[in-house]
Structure formats: structure tokens, C-alpha cells
Amino acid sequence: MRFQWLLLLSCLTTQVTYAEDWPEWRGRGRLGVWNETGILETFPADGLDVVWRTPIGSGFTGPSVADGRVFVTDFRPTQAYRGFERILALDEETGTILWEQQWEVDYGSMMRVYATGPRATPTVDEDLVFAYGATGHLVVLDVGSGEIVWQKDFVEDYGLSVPTWGTTGAPLVEGDLVICLAGGEPDAKVMAFDKRTGKEVWRALSSDFEPGYTQPIIFEIGGVRQLIIWHPRAVSSLNPETGEIYWEVPFKVRSGMTVSTPVLSGSHLFVSTFYDGAHMLKLDTRRPGAELLWSSSSQSEIVTDKIHTLINTAVIEGDYLYGIDSYGQARALEVATGKRVWESLEITKEKARWAAAIFVRNGNRYFINNDRGELIIGRFTPEGFQETSRTQLIEPTSDPGRRRELGAVNWSHPAYANRHIVARNDKEILRLSLAAK
């Protein structure tokens, strides 16, 4: 009896920790939320422990992690702006390459300074992994063997004109469907396929203008599941099963720069872009519907009144929204009005064009990687940003284009999985421990 009592007491007092995978862009559900426990509170003075590092090619793609494997895509040039895109599967514990597949690409139609590799994070669903290259190649593979199950070339098959900065939308799995920002013709900006066979199920939205660069995402509100597609002419809500349009709110975006991911909190849906600023929509909670609550009225992308995000996807905490503005300023806004509450350069350390940082929530704090290659732990409050700890995560290697005191940046979204962070640059991918000791 005494042994049983001690065993019960041990079970009650032992801290239970929770681990999870990171199977798609911004984690499960694309929400930028990392639910694991047993995570360190501050970084060691001598930096994080590197578990492994593996050489890879160039690219902006963030890794995904599922079922003991890490998936990432890269680019191996054979001549100027030509070469092969690859998807690699690595052992999560050792970094050993388990398999790889490649396909030939020509980046000649893309903006040259950024024609360095794929952008879209691989999506893992059950025994399939979906990879989407920078010139419209969709390749679906078996997770275990790497064998190609089916594939599409959206340029050849559907008439896609590759956007200036390449194709970026990570495939989105919904039940038996995989949904892609295809940019096809006719009226096939968004397409859904049977995820196991590649058979077209539906297509939607005019392709009279480019598809943009954001990520498809599904929210359940108004009594239904709504597929949100933010493209350079509007924010559109579709039925993910049929492609039927529920509603649209016009938002004309310069240069097609719909980059950040739409954010929903309660009935507030937020999108924001570099040149044209933000739109906050109020969604109908009874049925599918939306109206514009407020928008930006800035003089330019330099002198901005609310917030103009680009690479950064903002977050909403209660009555406040937090994000990174066009020149690296962290800002807090009132959700209801868009009124700016505070501004700070503490996260990016530099007021410069396209300075960026990526937010992932863990409990009541955020893990933030800025484009200087640093990882930061901190909290957003209405009074300001409160930094807890900062360390160097990875070497920045990407050309920042026509901006920055920095000679190189890192714009790849890391994966947080099983108490580790997996990050990549144009040279290597590495796994570092974030477990509490």
C-alpha cells in the first residue's frame, strides 16, 4: 500500500512535458504557435547546443518536421540561374540524409538577386510530403521512400506566369484535398487536387493578375470552414471543399506583394503589405461574411501611420496587435482602431528597408528570429517589448538586395519541434536544443 501511495504521489508531482512536430508552414494549422513544454527560459551564455548540421544548397524554404524526419528544399545551380531544385528528407536525430529527389528548373524569369532557391515550406500529411518549387513545380512524394507519387508543372500544365519573386504558397491539405496557389488559366489562381492521385477537383479565382506570395489558410468562423486567399486584388473567402466564393473584400496591392500570412483573432482578420499597409476586417460570426473595419492611410512605405508588414506575420494578443513595420520597427496597435501604441527597434536593431523578424508563440512568450540570424525570447505587452534572452542562431547568407548595413540576411522560417529548433541558410541546415536543463 505504501509503495502504491508513493507511486501515485510521484505521478502527481512529476512535471508532464509535451512534445510535437512541425508539419507545415508556421506549424500545425499555420498559426505560428508552438505548444511544447519543457522549454528553456533563457539561452546559455555560450549559445545553444548544436545537435547536428548538414550541408545543403541555397533557398528561402523553412523546414518541416514530422515522424522523425526533417524535410527541406534547396537549389543546386549548374549554370547561371539554371539547375535543380531538390527536396531532402533527413533523420531528425542525426541529420543524415535519408533520401532526396530533384527536378530541373530555370530561374531566368525571376528577379535575379533573389533567384536562389525555393520558398514554400514542404507540407507533410500522413504518408505524403508536398513540395512546391519556385517556378511552379508541385511534387508529391512518399514520406518513407521519397518515391514520387504524382506531380504537376503549373507553367506547362496550367499556363502559370511565374511571379517576379517566384511561387511561394505552401500546399495546404484539407481532408482528401491539397490546395495550391497555382496561378493557372483559366480562372485557376487557386486549385484543389485529390491529394493521393493529383486529379483536379476544383479551381477558383481569376488569373488576370498574378497570384501573390501569401499562404493559403483555413479558419473556422461563421459556422463554416473558410479558405482565406489574400491575393493582389482582394481578400477572398472560399469553401475549401468546392472552391465556391463566400465573400471578397477589395484590397489592391502594389507589385503583388501579398507576403505575410492572414491572422485571425476572434472575429478580426488582419492582412498587411509593404507598400499599401494594413486592412483589418470584421468577420460575421453567424454566417460567412466580412466588412472592412480599418485600413492604413500612409504617405508612403517609408512614412507609415499604422503598420506595413512584409516578411513578418503579425500576432494579436487580446486587444493589441504586434508586428514589424516596413523598415524594421516593431509596433503595437489597438486591434479595434489601428491606433499605434508604441514603436521600437529593439528586435531588428536596424531601421532599414525590409528588415524583418519572425514570431512564434510558446505559452505567454515569443521566440523571435530576426534576419541578423539571432534568436530572441521576449513578451509583447501594451507597454512595450520585454526581451528575456538573445543568442546567435545561424549565419545570415542571403543577399538583402538594395538595402541594409548588413551584407547578408536570413529570411527562412525555422521549425520548432520536439524541444529543438531546426534552422537553415544557403549553406547548411542545423538542429539545436531548446530543452530546459
N, C-alpha and C positions, 0 to 999 in steps of 0.2 A: 504493500500500500504506500509506504514512504517513497519507494522508487517511482511509482506511478505519479505521485504528487510532485516530485522533483522534476520528472519529465514534462508534466503539464506546465509547471512554472517556467521551465526553460523555454518551452514553445511560446508562452505568452510574453516573455521578456526579450526574446531574441528579435532583433530588428529584421523585418522582412524587406528584402530588396526586390526590385522589379527591373527586368531587362526587356529590350525589344529591338526588332530590326528596323531598317530604314529603307523600305522597298521602292520608293519613288521620290520624285522631286519634292523637297521640303518635308519629307517624312510621310507617314501614313495619313491619307486624306489631304495631303498638300497643305497642311495647316501651319507648318513651322513650329510644331510643338513636340518636345522630347519628354516623354513621361517617365523615364527611368529614375530610379532612386539609387542610393549608394554612390553618389557622385561627389567629387571633392568640392570643398568650399572656396579654396584659394589654390593658386598654382604653386608648385615647388619653386624655391628660389633659383635652382639650377635648370628649370624648364621641365617640360613634360617628358615622360619616358617613351621613347620610340620603340614600339614593338617590332615593326619591320618597315622596310622601304624597298620599293621595286621600281626599276626604271620603266618609264612609258614614254609615248610621244606627246605631242602638243595637243591642246584643246581646252575649252572652257567648261566642258561637261563636269557636273558634280557626280560623285559615285553614288551607287545604291548598294544596300547590304541586305541580304536575305538568305536564310537557310544555310548559314556557314560560308557564304560566298560574297565577294565584293565584285561589283560589275562597274566597268568604266569604259568609255570610248575615247579614242585618240586619232591622230593623223600622222602618217608616215609619208613625207614627200619623196617623190622620185625625180622631180624637176620642179621648176618654179610654178607654184600653185596647183600642181598635179601630184597625185599619189594615191594612197589607200587610207580610207578610214577603217578602224578596227573596233571591235568590241572584245574585251578581255574579261574572263572570269578568274578571280584569284581566290585562293584559300584564305578565309577570314583570319585564321590564327597565324599563318606563316607568311602570307604574301606570295606564295608560289603560284605561278600562272597555271591554271588547270586546263584551259582551252582558249582559243581565240578564233575569230572569223574576220575577214576583211572584204572590202569591196572598193572598186576603183572610183575615184572622184576627180572632178575638175572644179577648182575654186575660182576660176578666171572671171566669173561674173560678180563675185563678191567684192566688197571694199577690201583692198589689198592688205592694209595694215592689220586687219582682224581676220584674215583668211588663214587661220592657223589650226583649225580643228573643229570637231563637233561641239554643239551647245547643249543639246537636250539630254537630261539625265535618263538613263535606262529605267524602264518600269518593269518590276518583277511581279508576276501574278501566278500563283501555284507553280506549275512546272514550265512556265514560259517567261522569257525575258524579251522586252520590246525595245529595240534600239532605233533611234531616228537621227540620221546624219544631217550635216549642214547644207546639203544640196537636195534634200527631199527623198533620201533612201530610207524606207522603213523595212527593217529586218527583224523577223520574229524567230527566236531560237529556243531550243530545248535547254532548260537550265542545267541539266546534268551533263549532257554530252556536247553542247554547243552546235549541234546539227541545226541547219536552217529548216524551219517548219514551213514558212512562206515569206514572201517579201513583195514590196511594191516600190516602184520608182515613180514618184509623183510627177516628175518632169515628163517622162516618157509615157506614162500610163494615163495621166490626167491633165497635162498641159500646164503644170506649175511653172511660173516665172520665179526663179529663186530670188528672194528679197536681198537687199543690199548687204545685210548682216547675216544672211543665211537663215535656214529653217531652224526653229528653236523649241517648238512646243513638244514637251514630253508626252508620249502616248498615254491616254487615260483609260483605264479599264473600268467598265461598268457592267457587272454581270457577265453575260456572254459576249459583250461587245468591247472593242477597243476603238476609242475615239481619237481622231487626229486632226490637227490644224494643217490641212493639206494644201490649201490654196489652189484647188483644182478647178477645171472647167467642165461643163458649165455649172454654175451655182453649186460649187463644191468646195467652198472655203473650209468647211468642216465636214468630215466624212466619218462614218462608223462602219466597221467591218466585223464579221464574225471572228472572234479572237483566235479560233483554232483553225479556220480554213482560209481566211482572208477574203471571203465573199462579201461584196458590198451590201450593206443593209440600208443605209440612208445617206443622203447628202443634203447640205443646207447652206444658205447664205451666199450672196452674190460674190463672185471673184472679179468684179470690175475694178477692184483696188486690192492692194497687197494684203496678206493675211495678218501682218503684225508679228509680234515676238513674245506675246504673253503665253501663259499656261492655261489650258482648259481646266476647269474645276467645277465640282458639283456641290451644291448646298441644298439642304432640305429646309424649305420655308414656303409658306403659303399653301401648306397641305400637300406639296409635291416635291419631288427631287428636280432641281433646276440646274441645267448645264449652263454655266456662265462663260460666254465667249466675249472677251473685250478685244475688239478689232479697231482699225484706224478710222471707222465711221460711227461706231456706236458700241454701247454695252448691250449685248443680246442675251436673252434667256431662252433656252431651248428645252424641249422634252428630250432627255437623253435616250429614250427608247425609240423615238420616231424621228427626231430632228425638227418637229413642229416648233415654230417660234411662239413662245408665250408672250414676250414683250421686248421692246427695244427702247433705249434712251439714247438719243443722238449725242455724239462726242467726237468731233472731227480732230484728229491727232496728226500733227505735222511729222513728216518723214516716216510715218508708220510706226512711231516709237511707243507702241503698247508693250512695255517690257515687264514691269512689276506684276505680281500676281494679285488678282482681286481678293479683297479681305472682307469677310462678313463678321459682324458682331451684333447679336440681337437682330434687329431689322435694318441695320445700317450696312450698306455695301459701298466699299471705298475703292477707287482706282485713281492712279496718278501717273503723270508722264513728265518728261524732261522739259519740253518747250511749253506745253499748254496747261500744266498744272493739274489740279485735282478736281474730281467730281465725287461728291458724297450723295448716294442715292438712299431713299427711304423705301423699303420694300413692304408690300402689303402682306400681312401675316395670315390673312384669311384665304387668299387666292393668289395666283401668280399675277404680279403687277409691281410697278415701280414708278417713282417720281424723283426728280432732282431736288435735293434738299439745299445744297450749296455748291459753289464751284469757285475756282480761282479767277482773279481778275488782275493778274500781274502785268507789269510793264514789259517784262521780258523774262527769259530763263535765268537772267543774272539778278535782276531786281524782282524778287518774288514776294507775294503777300501771304500765302498760306503754306503750301509745300509742293515741290516739284520733284518727285522721286524718279529714279530711273532703274538702276540695278537693285536698289533696296526695295523690299516689300515692307510696308509699314505694319505696325501692330496696334491693336486697340485694347486698352486696359480700362474698363469702366467707362467713365465719361471723357477719356482722353485718348488721343491718337499720337503715336510716336513714330518718327521716320527720319530718313536722311534726305535733305534737300539737294538741289541740283549742283551745288558747289561744296558739298560735304558737311553742311550744317545739320546737326541733329536738332530736330524741332519737336515741340509738343503743341498740339492743337486741341481745342474743345471739339468734341465729336458733333455736338448739336449745331455749332455755328461756324466752325473753321477758324475761329479766332486763335491767333498764336499766343501761347502762354510763355514759352521760353525757347532759347536757341543756344547751342553750344558746339564747339569744335573739338570737344574732349575725345570723342570716339575716333574721328578720322585724322585729327591733328593737322589738317591742311585744308585751307579754303581754295579749292581748285575744281575745275570742270570735271564732272563725272566721278569725283571722289565718292567712295561707296563703303558700305558695311552691311552685313547680312545678320539678321536677328533670328534666334531660335529660343523659344521659351522652355525653361526647365523649372517647374514649380513656380515660385514667386520671383524668379530672377531670369536673366537672359544670358546666353552665350552668344557673343558677337564676334565675328571675324571681319576685320577691316581689310581694305585692299593693300595695306602695307605688309600683310602676312601675319598680323598679330591676332591673338585670341584674347577676348576680354570677358570677364564676368561682371555683371552690373544689374542695377534695377532702374526702371523708369518710374518717376513719380511726377505729380503736378508741380513739384518744387524744383525738379531738375534731375539730371542723370547722376546716379551714385555708383561709381566704379569700386569694385571689390578687389579685382586682381587682373593682371595683364601679363602675357608672355608671348614670345615669338613662336608662331605655329609652323610656318612654312616660308620658303624663299619666294618672293614675287619674281615672276619671269616673263609676264606678258607685256607687250608693248602698249603703253597707255594712249597712244595716238597723240593728238595735238594738245596735250595738257600735261601738267604735273611737274613738280620739282623731282618727283620720283622717276627714275629711269625705267622702272618696271612695276607692274601691279599684279595682284592675284584676285580674279573675279569669279573664281569657281566656288560653288556652294558645297561645303563639306557635308559628310554624313555622320550622324550621331547614332551609334548602335552598340548595344552590349557593353556599356560603360567605356566606350572608346570613341574617338573621333577619327574619321578617315578623310584625308585631305589630299589634293593633287595640285601640281603645277604643270608646266610644259616639259618637265624632265622626269618627274617621279610621282608615285603615289605612296603615301605613308599612313600608318596606323599608330595612334598614340593613346596611351591610357588616361582616362579621366576618372578612374575609380578612386573612391575615398580609401585612405590607408589607415 
